[in-house]
Amino acid sequence: MEQIADIVRDTLTTDFQKIQISDVQVREDVDSDGDRILHVYVIFEGAPKHADIRKLSGAVRHVRPKLTEVGETAFPLFSFISREDVGAGKFEPA
């Protein structure tokens, strides 16, 4: 999972330069159809502007080809969480 977290961090840092990422956590899971998925939690600093959030909705398009290159076929599901919410105890991945 560390390799996947590194790919996500590197890709998002390069493609979304206004978002300062402090951590990426990845958890494997299976969806209701039995297909493998990846819950990807991206912890960022500050509060991105509204325009930045709209751009982040396309993160899968940026990350998925790079995951495929390393043989990862599970579909990534992204959650973006501010560092403040983590610090306030509002975030605890399953």
FENNOR-V548800 format. One record per run of one state. SS is the DSSP state (alpha for helix, beta for strand, coil for the rest). FROM is the first residue (numbers start at 1). TO is the last residue. If there is no record, write none. Layout:
<<SS:FROM:TO> <SS:FROM:TO>>
This chain:
<<coil:1:1> <alpha:2:15> <coil:16:20> <beta:21:30> <coil:31:35> <beta:36:44> <coil:45:49> <alpha:50:56> <coil:57:58> <alpha:59:69> <coil:70:74> <beta:75:82> <alpha:83:87> <coil:88:94>>
